[in-house]
C-alpha cells in the first residue's frame, strides 16, 4: 500500500485512499473557503518507485495550466487593462494578418478563435518569439466566434502574448509576480533549474513508452459529459493535450485540405529540460495539488483568499459566463466554454493530459485539485471525476 502523507478530515478518507490504486504517485488537495481541508500526497516521484513523493514534489499538470493563464487575463480585465470584447490586434497589431482582425480576446479564451492546431516543430514551442510569430501569420480555420475547437497548445501563446503586450512581462513572470507570489503558491509557468530536483517526470500508461503521443486534445475532456453526473465536475477532465492521435478526434471535414495535421507531442518532450524552461502557457505549468487548489480558490471564493484579493466578485462571475455551447471540433464532444474554463453545470475547471485536474464549485466555495505523474489511457481514466465526487461527498458530511 502506498504511504499516504498529509492531512485530511476523516470524512475525506476515501479521497486519500484513492491514491493507492496502482498509480506511481500524486497529490490531492481540497480547499473550502480558501483553506485546505485535504492536503495529501503519496507514492513515488519516479517510474522506478525509488524516490518517495514529497510534500513539495512538482509535476507538469499539462492543460490545467490553461486555468492559470486564464486567471492572468481575468486579473487584467478586472483592472481595466484588458477588454474581453476588444480585437486581439488592439494589443498585438501583427495579429491582424491573414484575416484575424475580427478575432476578439474572448474568442481566444473560449477556443473559438479558429487557430486550434500547432502544426510546427515541437522545438519551436520553446521559442516564444518563434511561436507567436507563427500564430500571428496563420489564417483562422473558421469565422472567429462561430465555432469552437480546443486550442490545445496554441491558446497559451495567444492569451500570453496579449498579457505580454499589455504588461511588458511574460505570462510566467506576470503570474509569478501578481498571482503566485502574493498567494504563496508553488506553481510555475517556466520552471527554473533550481527546482528540477523536485520534479516527478510523467510516466506513460502501462506497457507504453516515452514516445506515447498527444494529438488534438480529446483526453483533456476525457469521457463524454452526457454519460457523467451533471454535478459535480462532469465530465472526467482527464487529459490534455491528448493521448490519442489527433486524426482520431479532429473533424477533418472542417479543415482545408492543405492544412497540416497537428504536431504530435510525446511524453519525452514533456519530460525534457527544454520543456520545463519554456513558457508554454497552455501546457507547461508545474505545481502540486496544493498550489493548484490555492490559486483556483481565488475565483471559487469571490476573488480573495487569505486576505489577498486578486479579483472582484464581478471579475469571478465574468469567468463563468458562457461563450460557446455546442460540439467542439477538436474534442469531438459537446462542450460549454467560459473564459478560460470549461463549464459543467455549476462546476468549472479543466484537466491535463495524463490525469491532472482542477474543479471549482463557487456555490460551495470549494476547489478540488488532483495531480499525478501516472498517465492513463483517456477512455479508462475516471480519476478526476472520482476525486471531485469524493470531495463533494465529504463536504456534505462535513457540513451535516
Buried (B, 14 or more C-beta within 10 A) or exposed (E): EBEBBBEBBEBBBBBBBBBEEEBBBBBBBBBBEBEBBBBBBBBBBBBEEEBBBBEEBBBBBBBBBBBBBBBBBBBBBBBEEBBBEEBBBBBBEBBBEEEBEBBBBBBBBBBBBBBBBBEBEBEBBBBBEBBBBBBBEBEBBBEBBEBBBBBBBBBBBBBBBBBBBBBEBBBBBBBBEBBBEBBEBBBBBBBEEEBEEBBBBBBBBEEBEBEBBBBBBBBBBBBBBEEBBEBBBBBBBBBBBBBBBBEEBBBEEEBEEEBEBBBBBBBBBBBBEEBBBBBBBBBBBBBBBBBBBBBBBBBBBBBBBBEBBBBBEEBBBBBBEEBBEEBBBBBBBBBBBBBBBBBBBBBBBBBBBBBBBBBBBBEBBBBBBBBBBBBBBBEEBBBBBBBBBBBBBBBEEBEE
